[in-house]
Amino acid sequence: MNARLDHRKPLVFDTHELGRRPGALQRLTKTIEAPKDLGIQGVVGVPEGAPVELELRLESVMEGVLVTGTARASAEGECVRCLEPLGLELEADFQELFSYPDADDRGRVIAEPGDDAEDDEDRFFLEDGLFDLEPLLRDAVVLALPMQPVCREDCPGLCSECGVRLADDPDHHHDAVDIRWAALQGLAGTMTDGEKDEMSGAEAGVDEKQEK
């Protein structure tokens, strides 16, 4: 069962006007401020306080109220390839049945609702004719957002060696150095001219012996 709901909260809706007559229908349009952490934390989401447009269709059925809707908002995040900020337009569809607390899954009135705690965990309930849309909205937004957002489909990302953004420098590259020669190059840089001459002479002597 839900905790006590506050009808003053923007995502709590009242179904009293709808009544319990199966087939009754109500349509609602509302713009609310996005709650905190609406999206995938640390990846992409709707900024807190940003406008979220809701279109809802409430339908009375035997078991409760079937809520169908669409949420639209602007989300912000970071490209997973180049780490640049990005924005995208979000449209999330959702549908859920909010059950009457005194009815089972066939719409029959039961004496003590909530006897089967395991079944209740997977269900949403009306409380005094009210329902809270926030949990449903959060799930729908997460499903509608990309798990790995990119600023563009062909984003080349960052250079693995220096971290430069490759989209800004398409010709960017690094000369490959054979690691087997890197140590010798470092050694040559620390030798004096006399040591280099001695090494050259030694190499020449070795070549003469090989020729003989």
Buried (B, 14 or more C-beta within 10 A) or exposed (E): EBEEBEEEBBBBBBBEEBEBEEEBEBEEEBEBEBBEEBBBEEBBBBBEEBEBEBBBBBBBBEBBBBBBBBBBBBBBBBBBBBEBEBEBEBEBEBEBBBBBBEBBEEEEEBEEBEEEEEEBEEBBBBBEBBBBBBEBBBEBBBEBBEEEBBBEEEBBBBBEEEEEBBBEEEEBEEEEEEEEEEEEEEEEEEEEEEEEEEEEEEEEEEEEEEEE
